[in-house]
């Protein structure tokens, strides 16, 4: 699961830089705290999905369900 969070953190950081935003600017525009943006970009394990979506919404994106191979996850290969 940490790998998925890292993907989100890398994605948000990349999008922020592409849009030439500082962390404080991103926090202000998304309506979240600066600490939240820092936690998000550092891959914190526990984050509120609604706040993640507030950030992603600035880039025209949202969290969603992704299908995975269940047998690989539970070890039934």
C-alpha positions as CSV (number, residue, x, y, z in Angstrom):
1,X,0.0,0.0,0.0
2,X,2.9,2.4,0.7
3,X,3.8,2.1,-3.0
4,X,0.4,3.5,-4.0
5,X,0.8,6.4,-1.6
6,X,4.2,7.1,-3.0
7,X,2.8,7.2,-6.4
8,X,0.2,9.8,-5.3
9,X,2.9,11.9,-3.5
10,X,5.2,11.8,-6.6
11,X,2.3,12.7,-8.8
12,X,1.1,15.6,-6.7
13,X,4.6,17.0,-6.4
14,X,5.2,16.7,-10.1
15,X,1.9,18.4,-10.9
16,X,2.6,21.2,-8.4
17,X,5.9,21.9,-10.0
18,X,4.6,21.7,-13.5
19,X,2.0,24.4,-12.5
20,X,4.8,26.5,-10.9
21,X,3.2,26.4,-7.5
22,X,4.9,26.5,-4.1
23,X,3.6,24.2,-1.4
24,X,2.0,27.2,0.4
25,X,0.3,28.3,-2.8
26,X,-1.0,24.9,-3.5
27,X,-2.4,24.6,0.1
28,X,-4.1,28.0,-0.3
29,X,-5.6,27.2,-3.6
30,X,-6.8,23.8,-2.5
31,X,-8.2,25.0,0.8
32,X,-6.0,22.7,2.9
33,X,-3.2,23.3,5.3
34,X,0.4,23.6,4.4
35,X,1.2,20.7,6.7
36,X,-1.3,18.5,4.8
37,X,0.4,19.3,1.5
38,X,3.8,18.5,3.0
39,X,2.5,15.2,4.4
40,X,0.9,14.3,1.1
41,X,4.1,15.0,-0.9
42,X,6.1,13.0,1.7
43,X,3.9,9.9,1.3
44,X,2.3,9.9,4.7
45,X,0.4,6.6,5.2
46,X,-2.8,8.1,6.6
47,X,-4.4,11.0,4.8
48,X,-8.0,12.1,4.4
49,X,-9.3,11.2,1.0
50,X,-11.5,14.3,0.8
51,X,-8.5,16.5,1.3
52,X,-6.5,14.6,-1.2
53,X,-9.3,15.1,-3.7
54,X,-9.3,18.9,-2.8
55,X,-5.7,19.0,-4.0
56,X,-6.2,16.7,-7.0
57,X,-9.2,18.8,-8.1
58,X,-6.9,21.7,-8.9
59,X,-5.3,19.5,-11.6
60,X,-8.7,18.2,-12.9
61,X,-8.2,14.8,-11.2
62,X,-9.8,12.7,-8.4
63,X,-9.1,9.5,-6.5
64,X,-10.7,6.4,-7.9
65,X,-10.9,2.6,-7.6
66,X,-8.2,0.7,-9.5
67,X,-8.7,-3.0,-10.3
68,X,-5.9,-5.3,-9.0
69,X,-5.2,-9.0,-9.3
70,X,-6.7,-10.3,-6.1
71,X,-4.9,-13.7,-6.2
72,X,-1.5,-11.9,-6.2
73,X,-2.5,-9.8,-3.2
74,X,-3.7,-12.7,-1.1
75,X,-1.0,-15.1,-2.3
76,X,-3.1,-17.6,-4.3
77,X,-0.9,-17.8,-7.3
